[in-house]
Amino acid sequence: MTDRQVLPRTREIAGATLTVSTSGGYSVLYEGVYIGYIHASFGDRWNAYVRRVRALDDYLGKLGQEEAVRRIIGAYRGNAGEKAVA
């Protein structure tokens, strides 16, 4: 098994909850809010997106799973005027 497999269960990473999405990846929920999603790329990399309301979602890059989730949280919190998650 590699890090990029989507397991059919809820996961917790970096303070966020990951749930299996319909796109073959994970939806990222933070403090109960759907803030983004990741889906498998190549090797151990995941495509990361932060959700935008009334705009196109922002692509954050191909990252390791935990780093992808941290960047999504950081982008979300940055938009809310808060500092990013370390």
C-alpha positions as CSV (number, residue, x, y, z in Angstrom):
1,M,0.0,0.0,0.0
2,T,1.3,3.5,-0.8
3,D,0.3,6.9,0.6
4,R,-1.7,7.8,-2.5
5,Q,-4.3,5.1,-2.1
6,V,-7.7,6.4,-1.1
7,L,-8.9,4.3,1.8
8,P,-12.7,4.0,2.3
9,R,-12.7,5.7,5.7
10,T,-12.4,9.1,7.4
11,R,-8.9,10.2,8.3
12,E,-7.5,12.9,10.5
13,I,-4.4,14.9,9.3
14,A,-3.1,18.2,10.7
15,G,-6.3,19.0,12.5
16,A,-8.5,18.4,9.4
17,T,-10.9,15.6,8.7
18,L,-10.5,13.8,5.3
19,T,-13.5,12.0,3.9
20,V,-13.6,10.0,0.7
21,S,-14.8,12.2,-2.2
22,T,-16.7,11.3,-5.4
23,S,-13.6,12.4,-7.4
24,G,-11.5,9.5,-6.2
25,G,-9.7,11.6,-3.5
26,Y,-10.5,13.2,-0.2
27,S,-12.6,16.2,0.8
28,V,-10.8,18.3,3.4
29,L,-13.0,19.6,6.3
30,Y,-11.6,22.0,8.9
31,E,-13.6,22.9,11.9
32,G,-16.6,21.4,10.2
33,V,-16.2,23.4,7.0
34,Y,-15.5,22.0,3.6
35,I,-12.3,23.9,2.6
36,G,-10.7,21.9,-0.1
37,Y,-9.8,18.6,-1.6
38,I,-7.0,16.4,-2.8
39,H,-6.7,13.7,-5.4
40,A,-3.9,11.3,-6.3
41,S,-1.2,12.3,-8.7
42,F,2.0,10.3,-9.4
43,G,3.9,8.4,-6.8
44,D,3.2,9.7,-3.3
45,R,2.0,13.1,-4.6
46,W,-1.5,14.6,-4.3
47,N,-3.0,17.5,-6.3
48,A,-4.2,20.0,-3.7
49,Y,-7.0,22.5,-4.1
50,V,-8.5,25.1,-1.7
51,R,-12.2,25.7,-2.3
52,R,-13.4,29.1,-3.3
53,V,-17.0,30.3,-3.1
54,R,-18.2,32.1,-6.3
55,A,-14.7,31.6,-7.9
56,L,-12.6,28.9,-9.3
57,D,-10.8,26.7,-6.7
58,D,-7.1,27.5,-6.3
59,Y,-4.6,24.8,-7.3
60,L,-1.9,24.6,-4.7
61,G,0.4,22.0,-6.4
62,K,1.5,18.4,-6.2
63,L,2.5,17.6,-2.6
64,G,2.8,14.8,-0.1
65,Q,-0.6,14.1,1.5
66,E,0.1,15.8,4.9
67,E,1.7,18.8,3.3
68,A,-1.2,19.1,0.9
69,V,-3.7,19.2,3.8
70,R,-1.5,21.7,5.7
71,R,-1.3,24.0,2.6
72,I,-5.1,23.8,2.1
73,I,-5.6,24.8,5.8
74,G,-3.1,27.6,5.5
75,A,-4.7,29.0,2.3
76,Y,-8.1,28.8,3.9
77,R,-7.0,30.5,7.2
78,G,-5.0,33.1,5.3
79,N,-8.2,34.1,3.5
80,A,-9.9,34.5,6.8
81,G,-7.2,36.9,8.0
82,E,-5.6,34.3,10.2
83,K,-2.1,32.9,10.2
84,A,-1.4,29.7,8.4
85,V,-1.1,26.4,10.2
86,A,2.6,25.5,10.8
